[in-house]
């Protein structure tokens, strides 16, 4: 059984490790899970991710909330319908990170339904996954779609999403040059209790007004949720790539400030010349390992480095090359 050190890198180590274990068939144990965190051990969203990957790979697992280690013994990836409940406002988008690569081993369609937080701190909102990552990977052969059935904000959660996976064969993920900026999409979401204050509209309008680099389109949505909250996702669509920038609303934070946070992140990226944003760079390392290719990012985050070590331990050779103006990642 392959032993992986989970002491540095947070939940990303867990998600990458179980996904690659399922794809390679190699049993793993992850030790000292999140050992460098103030609250070490497996959190509910990590357990949900392991359970979802296990259901799609007929795996036997040892993974309990609070435990500092997990064991994952996969069999074969198979098509089935999976439902997991994080039980908290833990991120549903991060749970899905553990199962998305398994589309490359499916022989028939599968669905994964996850209940938890859809727009929460320390994770990309589901609209980032739906509007940025999935469309980009679709261009290279990933056949998946995400529906948002209900929203879940912090601290209650209770949102639900369904990921539909179909058998996929990935082409090399070549996103080294982004080309010209074609448009910016603003997706603004708020709980229905905030409609009278026009929170979604104000977030969208403030973002659109501040962006001068390209045509801007806006979409506003009000959703019934178990607690109040809001989010905004800016999607920069380039000729050869796309990137996403997000911000969350909270009590006492003006809608215009939420929009300004996302716009500032977009501006920094647009000035960089990189092809994918820093968060997408983290998430594309596994597709790069599986299919090859090359992407450029503005920086290599700590997650990039820890993800690289896990991928290398499971038989791949990811490359991280720091250059003068950007970082080159390849499989």
C-alpha positions in Angstrom: 0.0 0.0 0.0 1.4 3.4 -1.0 1.7 5.8 1.9 1.2 9.5 1.2 2.1 12.3 3.6 -0.9 14.6 4.1 0.7 16.9 6.6 1.1 19.8 4.2 -1.5 20.8 1.6 -4.9 20.4 3.2 -7.8 18.7 1.6 -6.3 18.9 -1.9 -3.9 16.1 -1.0 -6.9 13.9 0.0 -8.9 14.7 -3.2 -6.0 14.1 -5.6 -4.8 11.0 -3.8 -8.2 9.2 -3.9 -8.9 10.2 -7.5 -5.5 8.9 -8.7 -5.9 5.8 -6.5 -9.3 5.1 -8.1 -7.8 5.5 -11.6 -4.6 3.5 -11.1 -6.2 0.8 -8.9 -3.4 1.3 -6.3 -4.4 1.2 -2.7 -3.2 4.1 -0.6 -3.1 5.4 2.9 -2.9 9.2 3.6 -1.2 9.9 6.9 -1.2 13.0 9.1 -4.1 14.4 7.1 -4.1 18.3 7.2 -1.5 18.1 9.9 -0.4 21.7 9.4 -3.9 23.1 9.9 -5.2 24.5 13.2 -8.0 21.9 13.0 -6.1 18.9 11.7 -7.7 15.7 10.5 -10.6 14.8 8.1 -13.4 17.3 8.0 -16.9 16.4 6.7 -16.3 17.6 3.2 -13.2 15.4 2.9 -15.0 12.4 4.1 -17.8 13.1 1.6 -15.2 13.3 -1.2 -13.7 10.0 -0.2 -17.1 8.4 0.0 -18.1 9.7 -3.5 -14.8 8.5 -5.1 -15.2 5.1 -3.3 -18.8 4.6 -4.6 -17.5 5.2 -8.2 -14.5 2.9 -7.8 -16.0 0.1 -5.7 -13.4 0.9 -3.0 -13.3 -0.1 0.6 -12.3 2.8 2.8 -11.4 3.8 6.3 -12.2 7.5 6.7 -13.9 9.1 9.6 -14.4 12.7 10.6 -11.6 13.9 12.8 -9.3 11.0 11.9 -5.7 11.9 11.0 -5.4 9.1 8.5 -7.4 7.4 5.8 -7.2 4.1 3.8 -8.5 3.8 0.3 -8.5 0.4 -1.5 -10.1 0.7 -5.0 -11.4 -2.0 -7.2 -12.7 -0.9 -10.7 -14.3 2.4 -11.7 -17.9 1.7 -12.6 -21.0 3.7 -13.6 -23.4 4.3 -10.8 -25.6 7.0 -9.2 -24.0 8.4 -6.1 -25.4 10.7 -3.4 -23.4 12.2 -0.5 -24.3 14.8 2.1 -21.5 16.8 3.6 -23.8 17.5 6.6 -22.3 21.0 7.0 -21.7 24.1 4.8 -18.5 22.3 3.5 -17.9 22.9 -0.2 -19.8 20.7 -2.7 -17.5 21.9 -5.4 -14.4 20.5 -3.6 -16.2 17.2 -3.1 -16.7 17.0 -6.9 -13.0 17.6 -7.5 -12.4 14.0 -6.3 -14.7 12.4 -8.8 -14.4 14.6 -11.9 -11.3 12.8 -13.2 -13.1 9.4 -13.0 -15.0 10.3 -16.2 -11.9 9.2 -18.0 -12.4 5.6 -16.8 -16.2 5.3 -17.1 -17.8 3.0 -19.6 -21.3 4.4 -19.0 -22.8 7.6 -17.6 -22.8 8.2 -13.9 -24.3 11.0 -11.6 -23.0 12.4 -8.4 -25.3 14.4 -6.2 -23.8 16.4 -3.3 -25.5 18.3 -0.6 -23.7 21.0 1.4 -22.3 24.5 0.7 -22.4 25.9 -2.8 -21.1 29.4 -2.2 -18.8 29.4 0.9 -15.3 30.5 2.0 -12.1 28.7 1.2 -13.6 27.1 -1.9 -14.7 28.1 -5.4 -18.5 28.7 -5.7 -20.2 26.2 -7.9 -20.6 28.8 -10.6 -16.8 28.8 -10.9 -16.9 25.0 -11.6 -19.9 25.3 -13.9 -18.8 28.4 -15.8 -15.0 28.2 -15.8 -13.5 24.8 -15.3 -16.0 22.5 -17.0 -16.3 24.6 -20.2 -12.5 24.8 -20.4 -12.0 21.0 -20.0 -14.9 20.3 -22.4 -12.7 21.7 -25.1 -10.3 18.9 -24.4 -12.7 16.0 -24.2 -14.2 16.0 -20.7 -18.0 15.2 -21.0 -19.6 16.5 -17.8 -22.3 19.0 -16.8 -23.4 20.4 -13.5 -26.8 21.5 -12.4 -27.5 23.5 -9.3 -30.7 22.3 -7.7 -30.5 24.6 -4.6 -28.1 27.0 -3.0 -26.3 26.6 0.3 -24.5 29.5 2.0 -22.4 29.6 5.2 -23.0 28.6 8.0 -26.0 26.4 7.3 -25.3 24.8 3.9 -28.1 22.7 2.5 -27.5 23.4 -1.1 -27.6 20.6 -3.7 -25.8 20.0 -7.0 -25.7 17.1 -9.4 -22.7 16.3 -11.6 -23.4 14.2 -14.7 -20.4 12.3 -15.9 -20.1 10.6 -19.3 -17.3 8.4 -20.6 -14.5 10.8 -21.6 -11.1 10.7 -23.3 -9.0 13.7 -22.6 -6.8 15.3 -25.2 -3.6 17.2 -24.1 -4.7 20.2 -22.1 -2.8 22.9 -24.0 -3.7 26.4 -22.6 -0.3 28.1 -22.8 -1.6 31.2 -24.7 -4.9 32.9 -23.8 -5.2 35.3 -26.8 -7.4 38.3 -26.8 -10.2 39.0 -24.3 -13.5 38.5 -25.9 -16.0 39.2 -23.1 -16.5 39.1 -19.3 -19.5 37.4 -17.8 -20.8 38.5 -14.4 -22.9 35.8 -12.5 -24.4 37.3 -9.4 -26.4 35.1 -6.9 -28.2 36.0 -3.7 -30.6 34.4 -1.3 -34.2 35.4 -2.0 -34.5 37.2 1.3 -32.1 39.8 -0.1 -34.2 40.5 -3.2 -35.8 43.6 -1.7 -32.3 45.1 -1.2 -31.5 44.2 -4.8 -28.3 42.6 -3.7 -27.8 40.5 -6.8 -28.5 43.4 -9.2 -26.2 45.7 -7.2 -23.3 43.2 -7.3 -23.7 42.7 -11.0 -24.1 46.4 -11.9 -21.1 47.4 -9.8 -18.9 44.8 -11.4 -20.1 45.6 -15.0 -19.5 49.3 -14.4 -15.9 48.8 -13.2 -14.8 46.5 -16.2 -13.7 48.4 -19.2 -11.5 45.8 -20.9 -14.2 44.0 -22.9 -18.0 43.7 -23.4 -19.7 42.6 -20.2 -22.8 40.5 -19.8 -24.6 40.0 -16.5 -26.8 37.3 -15.0 -28.6 37.7 -11.7 -30.3 34.9 -9.7 -32.2 34.7 -6.5 -32.4 31.4 -4.8 -34.3 29.9 -1.8 -31.6 28.9 0.7 -31.6 27.9 4.4 -29.7 31.0 5.3 -28.9 34.4 3.7 -25.8 34.8 1.5 -24.5 36.0 -1.9 -21.7 35.5 -4.3 -20.4 36.9 -7.6 -18.3 35.1 -10.2 -16.6 36.9 -13.0 -15.7 34.8 -16.0 -13.1 36.2 -18.4 -13.5 34.5 -21.8 -10.3 34.8 -23.9 -9.7 33.4 -27.4 -7.9 30.4 -26.1 -8.8 30.2 -22.4 -11.0 31.3 -19.6 -10.4 32.4 -16.0 -12.6 33.0 -13.0 -12.7 35.5 -10.1 -15.0 35.2 -7.2 -16.2 37.0 -4.0 -18.7 36.3 -1.3 -21.2 38.6 0.4 -21.5 38.7 4.2 -23.4 40.7 6.8 -22.2 44.3 6.8 -20.3 44.0 3.5 -21.8 46.3 0.8 -22.7 44.6 -2.5 -20.4 47.1 -4.3 -17.5 45.9 -2.1 -18.2 42.3 -3.1 -18.1 43.2 -6.7 -15.0 45.3 -6.3 -13.1 42.3 -4.7 -13.8 40.1 -7.8 -13.0 42.9 -10.2 -9.7 43.7 -8.6 -8.7 40.0 -8.9 -9.7 40.0 -12.6 -7.6 43.2 -13.2 -4.5 41.6 -11.6 -4.8 38.5 -13.7 -5.5 40.4 -16.9 -2.3 42.4 -16.4 -0.3 39.2 -15.9 -0.6 37.7 -19.4 -1.1 34.2 -17.9 -3.6 31.8 -19.6 -5.4 30.4 -16.5 -6.0 31.8 -13.0 -4.1 30.6 -10.0 -7.0 28.4 -8.7 -7.5 26.8 -12.0 -3.8 26.1 -12.2 -4.1 24.0 -9.0 -7.1 22.1 -10.4 -5.6 21.4 -13.8 -2.6 19.5 -12.6 -4.4 16.2 -12.5 -5.8 16.5 -16.0 -2.3 17.5 -17.2 -0.9 14.4 -15.5 -3.6 12.2 -17.2 -3.5 13.6 -20.7 -0.4 15.8 -21.0 -0.3 19.4 -22.2 0.8 22.7 -20.9 -0.8 25.7 -19.1 0.6 29.0 -17.9 -0.5 30.6 -14.6 0.4 33.9 -12.9 2.0 32.0 -9.9 2.5 28.6 -8.3 0.5 28.4 -5.1 1.3 26.2 -2.2 -1.5 23.8 -3.5 0.4 23.5 -6.8 3.5 22.2 -5.0 1.7 19.8 -2.7 -0.5 18.5 -5.5 2.6 18.0 -7.6 4.1 15.7 -4.9 1.0 13.6 -4.6 0.8 13.2 -8.4 4.5 12.2 -8.6 4.0 9.6 -5.8 1.3 7.9 -7.9 3.5 7.5 -10.9 3.3 10.7 -12.9 5.9 13.4 -13.6 4.4 16.8 -13.3 6.6 19.8 -14.2 6.4 23.2 -12.5 8.7 25.8 -14.2 8.9 29.3 -12.8 9.7 31.8 -15.5 10.2 35.6 -15.4 6.5 36.6 -15.9 4.6 33.4 -15.2 4.6 29.7 -14.2 4.5 26.9 -16.7 2.8 23.7 -15.7 3.0 20.5 -17.7 2.1 16.8 -17.4 
